[in-house]
């Protein structure tokens, strides 16, 4: 499952964004500049793997809102990923600056 996560940079970007604060679908879409299909695919994968935690709330008008936050598993992954990314930065000469920059871009 971690290999699947690593294969999709949008999934990692969602985790990084949710590490800052919980968000609704539309907030994630705007923050990451992704289309609804990309966000939906990422959220389905991340919920299924327990990387994120959805919290549902009913509005006064009867709508159901879902707020997504980073789960314990997602937080543990991000901590490990940050360590990996920092180590890659230290080994930039061997790995290549383009590759390290791509990895670092996931945090911005």
Secondary structure, DSSP 4 states (H G I P E B T S, - for coil): -HHHHHT-HHHHHHHHHHHH--EEHHHHHHHHT--HHHHHHHHHHHHHTTSEEEEEEE-TTS-EEEEEEE-HHHHHHHHHHHHHHHHHHHTHHHH-HHHHHHHHHTT-
